């Protein structure tokens, strides 16, 4: 063999060796990565495992398809495609990936195997409407949803973990069963919904005798799908819906048709009083004034009462007039609400109150926000009150009727009585809806005076017909909503003597800049899905001003320029209850990266609405 031939053979051998090594490396054999620590690798390996799973499914589709390369990919696959390596042919790309190390497989174990109450997490809803009804995205394994996985990855990220209080961070693998972010199901996964807002449509557009179809809008349309056997509805709601359908058939109620803008009955809201199982019904009518609903409203209400012979279904009936266009169920004008039958409030026990005593009650009217899963939310209230140090001064914003604040006030008051702690020094709540103030005042008056520090105000017992009269007759002894607001906000009013429990009718930003959080040790926020108001977040991100004098009133800071005042300067504990995880993650990043000194103590996700892709998150931050 000549010298030139030997040289060609040698270089061909070396070239083949290099190409073989590159080929195997691209197929999944990894080289040592000494520059990346184990924590980083655990996150990276998890992401790679996800990509590989997608690639293997796509590869199988290709091999089983007759449409050529890529033809087997289905439209339902929406996960981002892994970048295809260059310099590889189709056979290399379709080659099955090697099995990863057991440690990575162990990290990839499902959420269900890492929970403390696995049977509850694996139970099935088994709803007959699943698949057609847009209300639920899963029919079993209700915690194995996308938003939970996103929350797990967010709180496991290094950018968040470096802000966790060291004593709370366990030195262990990121994906062991003792994760920093805990997931809980606070109750039953069926029959949990005690409030429902449902749309209506004519069951037959050619005949009023067919009555109303009541349910949810179908996906991407305004076609109403009836859900008479919904498994997540409280049984009283399904029973009430059936009665409404029967009544609309009997009295031929004109049901609203959106396409021609004609008809009367538009939506229904059903709220269950958990202690009695009775339903507070709100009939939303396509009208501007109450008189425009007659005589059909009277006919319908009379038939509903007739069907409830044993008086075990209806707690009360209201009419709400909403002739506005769009998808808003309720009009913001408080004058559009009209009580028709029954008492004005639903009563529920304050979470943590003694169940057998008639004290510590929450009051809800149809005009205020109420959690759809009230029993599940009681578990959230428990975590909130236990995160508040004894003897604290507490401010609650986005308070609604004050459920979280009053639950904390009652809990710490009882702990003080038993000698196991100290009661709260004061509680200040605020929200925009003036009707919340009426409910809050009644709740405070139902609590022990030695806990609230207040003398109960006298309220005349409301009856449905008398309350309706009071709307027209200002000489009635009942306290109107506007009078209640004036008494709460007027510092010179005799009924607004300084006490340990107060309520301000204002937005969160207005309440903050009026000094509501001055002197507070703890701030509770439970904002809507969009998150905190920008001014509130801005103040919480400001560093503590050690030169700012301690005060509980804004007047004492009048000498300071507004831009130098930190209106949350004294807050050391922030309890954030979130119903929108995207907003929480965004705002949590801003809080942790600011110079305000915030650190994470705990984060818990509650599957409050089993079946949906939703998580209610409670985050406790300290500084």
RAMO-V721248 format. One record per residue. N is the residue number from 1. RES is the residue in one small letter. SS is DSSP state (~ for helix, > for strand, _ for the rest). PHI is phi in degrees with one decimal (999 if undefined). Layout:
n->[N | N]
res->[RES | RES]
ss->[SS | SS]
phi->[PHI | PHI]
This chain:
n->[1 | 2 | 3 | 4 | 5 | 6 | 7 | 8 | 9 | 10 | 11 | 12 | 13 | 14 | 15 | 16 | 17 | 18 | 19 | 20 | 21 | 22 | 23 | 24 | 25 | 26 | 27 | 28 | 29 | 30 | 31 | 32 | 33 | 34 | 35 | 36 | 37 | 38 | 39 | 40 | 41 | 42 | 43 | 44 | 45 | 46 | 47 | 48 | 49 | 50 | 51 | 52 | 53 | 54 | 55 | 56 | 57 | 58 | 59 | 60 | 61 | 62 | 63 | 64 | 65 | 66 | 67 | 68 | 69 | 70 | 71 | 72 | 73 | 74 | 75 | 76 | 77 | 78 | 79 | 80 | 81 | 82 | 83 | 84 | 85 | 86 | 87 | 88 | 89 | 90 | 91 | 92 | 93 | 94 | 95 | 96 | 97 | 98 | 99 | 100 | 101 | 102 | 103 | 104 | 105 | 106 | 107 | 108 | 109 | 110 | 111 | 112 | 113 | 114 | 115 | 116 | 117 | 118 | 119 | 120 | 121 | 122 | 123 | 124 | 125 | 126 | 127 | 128 | 129 | 130 | 131 | 132 | 133 | 134 | 135 | 136 | 137 | 138 | 139 | 140 | 141 | 142 | 143 | 144 | 145 | 146 | 147 | 148 | 149 | 150 | 151 | 152 | 153 | 154 | 155 | 156 | 157 | 158 | 159 | 160 | 161 | 162 | 163 | 164 | 165 | 166 | 167 | 168 | 169 | 170 | 171 | 172 | 173 | 174 | 175 | 176 | 177 | 178 | 179 | 180 | 181 | 182 | 183 | 184 | 185 | 186 | 187 | 188 | 189 | 190 | 191 | 192 | 193 | 194 | 195 | 196 | 197 | 198 | 199 | 200 | 201 | 202 | 203 | 204 | 205 | 206 | 207 | 208 | 209 | 210 | 211 | 212 | 213 | 214 | 215 | 216 | 217 | 218 | 219 | 220 | 221 | 222 | 223 | 224 | 225 | 226 | 227 | 228 | 229 | 230 | 231 | 232 | 233 | 234 | 235 | 236 | 237 | 238 | 239 | 240 | 241 | 242 | 243 | 244 | 245 | 246 | 247 | 248 | 249 | 250 | 251 | 252 | 253 | 254 | 255 | 256 | 257 | 258 | 259 | 260 | 261 | 262 | 263 | 264 | 265 | 266 | 267 | 268 | 269 | 270 | 271 | 272 | 273 | 274 | 275 | 276 | 277 | 278 | 279 | 280 | 281 | 282 | 283 | 284 | 285 | 286 | 287 | 288 | 289 | 290 | 291 | 292 | 293 | 294 | 295 | 296 | 297 | 298 | 299 | 300 | 301 | 302 | 303 | 304 | 305 | 306 | 307 | 308 | 309 | 310 | 311 | 312 | 313 | 314 | 315 | 316 | 317 | 318 | 319 | 320 | 321 | 322 | 323 | 324 | 325 | 326 | 327 | 328 | 329 | 330 | 331 | 332 | 333 | 334 | 335 | 336 | 337 | 338 | 339 | 340 | 341 | 342 | 343 | 344 | 345 | 346 | 347 | 348 | 349 | 350 | 351 | 352 | 353 | 354 | 355 | 356 | 357 | 358 | 359 | 360 | 361 | 362 | 363 | 364 | 365 | 366 | 367 | 368 | 369 | 370 | 371 | 372 | 373 | 374 | 375 | 376 | 377 | 378 | 379 | 380 | 381 | 382 | 383 | 384 | 385 | 386 | 387 | 388 | 389 | 390 | 391 | 392 | 393 | 394 | 395 | 396 | 397 | 398 | 399 | 400 | 401 | 402 | 403 | 404 | 405 | 406 | 407 | 408 | 409 | 410 | 411 | 412 | 413 | 414 | 415 | 416 | 417 | 418 | 419 | 420 | 421 | 422 | 423 | 424 | 425 | 426 | 427 | 428 | 429 | 430 | 431 | 432 | 433 | 434 | 435 | 436 | 437 | 438 | 439 | 440 | 441 | 442 | 443 | 444 | 445 | 446 | 447 | 448 | 449 | 450 | 451 | 452 | 453 | 454 | 455 | 456 | 457 | 458 | 459 | 460 | 461 | 462 | 463 | 464 | 465 | 466 | 467 | 468 | 469 | 470 | 471 | 472 | 473 | 474 | 475 | 476 | 477 | 478 | 479 | 480 | 481 | 482 | 483 | 484 | 485 | 486 | 487 | 488 | 489 | 490 | 491 | 492 | 493 | 494 | 495 | 496 | 497 | 498 | 499 | 500 | 501 | 502 | 503 | 504 | 505 | 506 | 507 | 508 | 509 | 510 | 511 | 512 | 513 | 514 | 515 | 516 | 517 | 518 | 519 | 520 | 521 | 522 | 523 | 524 | 525 | 526 | 527 | 528 | 529 | 530 | 531 | 532 | 533 | 534 | 535 | 536 | 537 | 538 | 539 | 540 | 541 | 542 | 543 | 544 | 545 | 546 | 547 | 548 | 549 | 550 | 551 | 552 | 553 | 554 | 555 | 556 | 557 | 558 | 559 | 560 | 561 | 562 | 563 | 564 | 565 | 566 | 567 | 568 | 569 | 570 | 571 | 572 | 573 | 574 | 575 | 576 | 577 | 578 | 579 | 580 | 581 | 582 | 583 | 584 | 585 | 586 | 587 | 588 | 589 | 590 | 591 | 592 | 593 | 594 | 595 | 596 | 597 | 598 | 599 | 600 | 601 | 602 | 603 | 604 | 605 | 606 | 607 | 608 | 609 | 610 | 611 | 612 | 613 | 614 | 615 | 616 | 617 | 618 | 619 | 620 | 621 | 622 | 623]
res->[x | x | x | x | x | x | x | x | x | x | x | x | x | x | x | x | x | x | x | x | x | x | x | x | x | x | x | x | x | x | x | x | x | x | x | x | x | x | x | x | x | x | x | x | x | x | x | x | x | x | x | x | x | x | x | x | x | x | x | x | x | x | x | x | x | x | x | x | x | x | x | x | x | x | x | x | x | x | x | x | x | x | x | x | x | x | x | x | x | x | x | x | x | x | x | x | x | x | x | x | x | x | x | x | x | x | x | x | x | x | x | x | x | x | x | x | x | x | x | x | x | x | x | x | x | x | x | x | x | x | x | x | x | x | x | x | x | x | x | x | x | x | x | x | x | x | x | x | x | x | x | x | x | x | x | x | x | x | x | x | x | x | x | x | x | x | x | x | x | x | x | x | x | x | x | x | x | x | x | x | x | x | x | x | x | x | x | x | x | x | x | x | x | x | x | x | x | x | x | x | x | x | x | x | x | x | x | x | x | x | x | x | x | x | x | x | x | x | x | x | x | x | x | x | x | x | x | x | x | x | x | x | x | x | x | x | x | x | x | x | x | x | x | x | x | x | x | x | x | x | x | x | x | x | x | x | x | x | x | x | x | x | x | x | x | x | x | x | x | x | x | x | x | x | x | x | x | x | x | x | x | x | x | x | x | x | x | x | x | x | x | x | x | x | x | x | x | x | x | x | x | x | x | x | x | x | x | x | x | x | x | x | x | x | x | x | x | x | x | x | x | x | x | x | x | x | x | x | x | x | x | x | x | x | x | x | x | x | x | x | x | x | x | x | x | x | x | x | x | x | x | x | x | x | x | x | x | x | x | x | x | x | x | x | x | x | x | x | x | x | x | x | x | x | x | x | x | x | x | x | x | x | x | x | x | x | x | x | x | x | x | x | x | x | x | x | x | x | x | x | x | x | x | x | x | x | x | x | x | x | x | x | x | x | x | x | x | x | x | x | x | x | x | x | x | x | x | x | x | x | x | x | x | x | x | x | x | x | x | x | x | x | x | x | x | x | x | x | x | x | x | x | x | x | x | x | x | x | x | x | x | x | x | x | x | x | x | x | x | x | x | x | x | x | x | x | x | x | x | x | x | x | x | x | x | x | x | x | x | x | x | x | x | x | x | x | x | x | x | x | x | x | x | x | x | x | x | x | x | x | x | x | x | x | x | x | x | x | x | x | x | x | x | x | x | x | x | x | x | x | x | x | x | x | x | x | x | x | x | x | x | x | x | x | x | x | x | x | x | x | x | x | x | x | x | x | x | x | x | x | x | x | x | x | x | x | x | x | x | x | x | x | x | x | x | x | x | x | x | x | x | x | x | x | x | x | x | x | x | x | x | x | x | x | x | x | x | x | x | x | x | x | x | x | x | x | x | x | x | x | x | x | x | x | x | x | x | x | x | x | x | x | x]
ss->[_ | _ | ~ | ~ | ~ | ~ | ~ | ~ | ~ | ~ | ~ | ~ | ~ | ~ | ~ | ~ | ~ | ~ | ~ | ~ | ~ | ~ | ~ | ~ | ~ | ~ | _ | _ | _ | _ | _ | _ | _ | _ | _ | _ | _ | ~ | ~ | ~ | ~ | ~ | ~ | ~ | ~ | ~ | ~ | ~ | ~ | ~ | ~ | ~ | ~ | ~ | ~ | ~ | ~ | ~ | ~ | ~ | ~ | ~ | ~ | ~ | _ | _ | _ | _ | _ | _ | _ | _ | _ | _ | _ | _ | _ | _ | _ | _ | _ | _ | _ | _ | _ | _ | _ | _ | _ | ~ | ~ | ~ | ~ | _ | _ | _ | _ | _ | _ | _ | _ | ~ | ~ | ~ | ~ | ~ | ~ | _ | _ | _ | ~ | ~ | ~ | ~ | _ | _ | _ | ~ | ~ | ~ | ~ | ~ | _ | > | _ | _ | _ | _ | _ | > | _ | _ | > | _ | _ | _ | _ | _ | _ | > | _ | _ | _ | _ | _ | ~ | ~ | ~ | ~ | ~ | ~ | ~ | ~ | ~ | ~ | ~ | _ | ~ | ~ | ~ | ~ | _ | _ | > | _ | ~ | ~ | ~ | _ | _ | _ | _ | _ | _ | _ | _ | _ | _ | _ | _ | > | > | > | > | _ | _ | _ | _ | _ | _ | _ | _ | > | _ | > | > | > | > | > | > | > | > | _ | _ | _ | _ | _ | ~ | ~ | ~ | _ | > | > | > | > | > | > | _ | _ | _ | _ | _ | _ | > | > | > | _ | _ | _ | _ | _ | _ | > | _ | ~ | ~ | ~ | ~ | ~ | ~ | ~ | ~ | ~ | ~ | ~ | ~ | ~ | ~ | ~ | ~ | ~ | _ | _ | _ | > | _ | > | _ | _ | _ | _ | > | _ | _ | > | > | > | > | > | > | > | > | > | _ | _ | _ | _ | > | > | > | > | > | > | > | > | _ | _ | _ | _ | ~ | ~ | ~ | ~ | _ | _ | ~ | ~ | ~ | ~ | ~ | ~ | ~ | ~ | ~ | ~ | ~ | ~ | _ | _ | _ | _ | _ | _ | > | > | > | > | > | > | > | > | _ | _ | _ | _ | _ | _ | _ | _ | _ | _ | _ | _ | ~ | ~ | ~ | > | > | > | > | > | > | _ | _ | _ | > | > | > | > | _ | _ | _ | _ | _ | _ | _ | _ | _ | _ | _ | > | > | > | > | _ | _ | _ | _ | _ | _ | _ | _ | _ | ~ | ~ | ~ | ~ | ~ | ~ | ~ | ~ | ~ | ~ | ~ | ~ | ~ | _ | _ | _ | _ | _ | _ | > | > | > | > | > | _ | _ | _ | _ | _ | ~ | ~ | ~ | ~ | ~ | ~ | ~ | ~ | ~ | ~ | ~ | ~ | ~ | ~ | ~ | _ | _ | _ | _ | _ | _ | _ | _ | > | > | > | > | > | > | _ | _ | ~ | ~ | ~ | ~ | ~ | ~ | ~ | ~ | ~ | ~ | ~ | ~ | _ | _ | _ | ~ | ~ | ~ | ~ | _ | _ | _ | _ | _ | _ | _ | _ | _ | _ | _ | ~ | ~ | ~ | ~ | ~ | ~ | ~ | ~ | ~ | _ | _ | _ | _ | _ | _ | _ | _ | ~ | ~ | ~ | ~ | ~ | ~ | ~ | ~ | ~ | _ | _ | _ | _ | ~ | ~ | ~ | _ | _ | _ | _ | > | > | > | > | > | _ | _ | ~ | ~ | ~ | ~ | ~ | ~ | _ | _ | _ | _ | _ | _ | _ | _ | > | > | > | > | _ | _ | _ | _ | _ | _ | _ | _ | ~ | ~ | ~ | ~ | ~ | ~ | ~ | _ | _ | _ | _ | _ | _ | _ | _ | _ | _ | _ | _ | _ | ~ | ~ | ~ | ~ | _ | _ | _ | _ | ~ | ~ | ~ | _ | _ | _ | _ | _ | _ | _ | _ | > | > | > | > | > | > | _ | _ | ~ | ~ | ~ | ~ | ~ | ~ | ~ | ~ | ~ | ~ | ~ | ~ | ~ | _ | _ | _ | _ | _ | > | > | > | > | > | > | > | > | _ | _ | _ | _ | _ | _ | _ | _ | _ | > | > | > | > | > | > | > | _]
phi->[999 | -76.0 | -62.9 | -65.2 | -65.9 | -62.3 | -63.7 | -62.2 | -61.2 | -63.3 | -68.6 | -65.7 | -62.4 | -64.1 | -63.3 | -64.4 | -63.1 | -65.1 | -63.0 | -64.0 | -63.8 | -63.2 | -60.6 | -69.8 | -64.4 | -68.2 | -82.9 | 123.5 | -74.8 | -97.0 | -88.6 | -59.1 | -119.5 | -76.9 | -87.6 | -113.6 | -77.9 | -65.7 | -64.0 | -60.9 | -64.0 | -64.3 | -72.1 | -64.3 | -61.5 | -63.4 | -65.0 | -63.5 | -61.5 | -60.5 | -63.8 | -64.0 | -59.7 | -67.5 | -64.2 | -65.4 | -65.3 | -66.3 | -63.6 | -63.2 | -63.5 | -62.1 | -67.8 | -89.0 | -102.4 | -100.9 | -97.7 | 92.9 | -63.6 | 82.7 | -71.8 | -86.9 | -75.8 | -93.9 | -71.3 | -77.3 | -83.0 | -115.6 | -73.6 | -63.3 | -75.6 | -66.8 | -59.2 | -77.4 | -61.3 | -83.7 | 75.4 | -128.8 | -88.1 | -62.3 | -66.2 | -67.3 | -64.1 | -87.7 | -64.1 | -59.1 | -78.9 | -67.3 | -69.3 | -80.4 | -65.4 | -56.2 | -62.9 | -67.9 | -63.0 | -67.5 | -65.4 | -85.6 | -57.0 | -68.5 | -59.8 | -63.2 | -77.7 | -105.9 | -94.5 | -81.9 | -120.9 | -56.7 | -56.5 | -68.1 | -75.6 | -96.8 | -66.6 | -109.6 | -77.5 | 55.9 | -86.2 | -68.7 | -93.1 | -64.1 | 107.0 | -95.2 | -77.3 | -82.0 | -68.9 | -121.5 | -108.2 | -134.0 | -110.7 | -156.7 | 40.4 | -67.6 | -94.0 | -89.7 | -125.3 | -59.6 | -66.9 | -68.3 | -62.0 | -63.0 | -65.2 | -59.4 | -65.9 | -64.3 | -75.3 | -92.1 | -68.5 | -65.2 | -64.9 | -91.3 | -63.7 | -71.9 | -104.5 | -80.6 | -58.1 | -53.2 | -66.2 | -94.4 | -92.0 | -83.6 | -81.0 | -160.8 | -64.0 | -59.9 | -114.3 | -75.6 | -73.2 | -98.9 | -60.7 | -64.0 | -85.7 | -93.2 | -121.4 | -136.9 | -109.3 | -86.5 | 145.9 | -71.9 | -91.1 | -124.6 | 57.0 | -87.6 | -79.8 | -102.3 | -141.2 | -140.3 | -116.0 | -124.9 | -88.0 | -125.8 | -157.6 | -63.0 | -65.6 | -146.1 | -68.5 | -95.1 | -148.2 | -70.8 | -67.8 | -77.0 | 76.7 | -105.2 | -95.9 | -123.4 | 175.5 | -110.1 | -70.0 | -66.2 | -59.0 | 60.6 | -158.2 | -113.2 | -83.0 | -83.7 | -104.2 | -70.7 | -131.6 | -67.5 | -115.9 | -57.3 | -82.0 | -91.4 | -69.4 | -59.8 | -54.0 | -64.8 | -68.2 | -61.6 | -65.8 | -66.9 | -60.2 | -60.8 | -66.4 | -63.3 | -61.0 | -61.9 | -67.3 | -65.5 | -68.5 | -65.7 | -99.8 | 54.9 | -66.2 | -70.4 | -94.0 | -66.8 | -113.7 | -66.5 | -66.2 | -111.8 | 53.3 | -141.9 | 116.1 | -124.4 | -72.5 | -109.9 | -141.8 | -132.7 | -118.1 | -125.7 | -125.3 | -96.3 | -82.1 | -64.3 | -72.1 | -115.8 | 78.5 | -85.9 | -112.7 | -90.3 | -104.5 | -114.7 | -96.7 | -90.2 | -106.5 | -81.1 | -156.5 | -91.5 | -126.5 | -61.4 | -65.0 | -72.3 | -84.9 | -88.0 | -89.1 | -63.6 | -63.3 | -62.6 | -61.3 | -67.3 | -64.1 | -61.5 | -69.7 | -62.1 | -67.9 | -66.8 | -67.7 | -94.2 | -63.0 | -85.9 | 55.1 | -117.4 | -107.9 | -92.3 | -84.7 | -164.4 | -131.9 | -123.5 | -122.5 | -122.1 | -96.3 | -141.7 | -104.9 | -75.7 | -83.9 | 100.2 | -100.2 | -66.8 | -73.0 | -116.0 | -85.4 | -74.9 | -72.4 | -67.5 | -75.2 | -81.5 | -92.7 | -138.6 | -71.1 | -112.0 | -141.8 | 86.7 | -68.5 | -82.0 | -129.5 | -90.3 | -111.2 | -135.7 | -71.3 | -65.9 | -53.6 | 98.7 | -75.6 | -66.1 | -66.4 | -95.9 | -105.8 | -88.2 | -145.8 | 80.0 | -113.2 | -97.5 | -119.7 | -127.9 | -104.6 | -63.4 | -85.6 | -112.4 | -74.1 | -142.7 | -65.0 | -67.3 | -113.1 | -69.1 | -67.4 | -67.3 | -66.7 | -61.6 | -69.3 | -65.6 | -59.9 | -63.8 | -65.1 | -63.5 | -67.6 | -76.3 | -84.4 | -90.4 | -64.2 | -61.6 | 75.1 | -79.3 | -106.3 | -117.9 | -119.7 | -120.4 | -111.5 | 55.7 | -80.1 | 62.5 | -86.4 | 89.7 | -56.8 | -67.7 | -67.4 | -68.9 | -62.8 | -67.3 | -60.6 | -67.3 | -61.8 | -70.5 | -65.1 | -68.3 | -65.2 | -66.6 | -62.6 | -82.9 | 78.5 | -97.9 | -179.3 | -129.9 | -72.6 | -68.2 | -73.4 | -159.3 | -136.1 | -120.4 | -116.8 | -155.2 | -168.8 | -80.3 | -71.1 | -65.5 | -66.3 | -59.1 | -63.8 | -60.8 | -64.7 | -62.6 | -62.0 | -64.5 | -64.1 | -62.9 | -68.6 | -87.3 | -93.5 | -58.9 | -64.9 | -71.3 | -91.7 | -83.7 | 72.2 | -125.5 | -92.1 | -60.9 | -80.6 | -86.4 | -120.8 | -72.6 | -62.7 | -83.9 | -114.9 | -56.8 | -71.5 | -67.7 | -65.9 | -64.2 | -67.6 | -64.7 | -65.0 | -98.3 | -108.4 | -73.0 | -84.2 | -62.7 | -73.1 | -65.8 | -84.8 | -76.6 | -61.6 | -65.7 | -63.3 | -62.7 | -62.4 | -62.6 | -67.8 | -72.0 | -100.8 | -91.4 | -67.2 | -91.9 | -70.5 | -63.7 | -86.7 | -110.8 | -61.8 | -57.8 | -132.1 | -86.1 | -132.2 | -135.8 | -136.6 | -119.0 | -86.4 | -166.4 | -68.4 | -61.0 | -64.8 | -64.3 | -63.1 | -64.6 | -74.8 | -89.6 | 98.3 | -61.9 | -95.0 | -65.7 | 85.5 | -77.2 | -82.3 | -126.2 | -120.7 | -105.8 | -127.8 | -135.8 | -75.2 | -68.6 | -58.8 | -72.0 | 101.7 | -69.8 | -63.4 | -56.4 | -62.5 | -66.6 | -62.7 | -60.9 | -67.3 | -69.6 | -88.0 | -77.2 | -67.7 | -64.6 | -96.3 | -69.5 | -88.8 | -79.5 | -67.8 | -73.6 | -159.1 | -113.7 | -130.2 | -69.4 | -60.9 | -76.1 | -107.7 | -65.4 | -78.5 | -89.8 | -62.9 | -58.4 | -72.2 | -98.2 | -84.2 | -99.1 | -75.2 | -121.7 | -64.7 | -93.4 | -70.8 | -114.2 | -127.9 | -115.6 | -109.9 | -107.1 | -103.1 | -116.2 | -107.2 | -131.1 | -66.4 | -59.7 | -65.8 | -60.7 | -61.4 | -62.9 | -78.0 | -64.2 | -58.3 | -65.4 | -65.1 | -71.5 | -86.4 | -75.8 | -93.5 | -79.5 | 88.0 | -74.5 | -134.7 | -81.1 | -103.0 | -157.4 | -148.2 | -131.7 | -103.9 | -109.1 | -80.8 | -77.8 | -123.2 | -54.5 | 107.8 | -98.1 | -90.9 | -142.4 | -136.1 | -97.4 | -114.6 | -114.5 | -118.6 | -111.6 | -119.0 | -127.2 | -151.3]
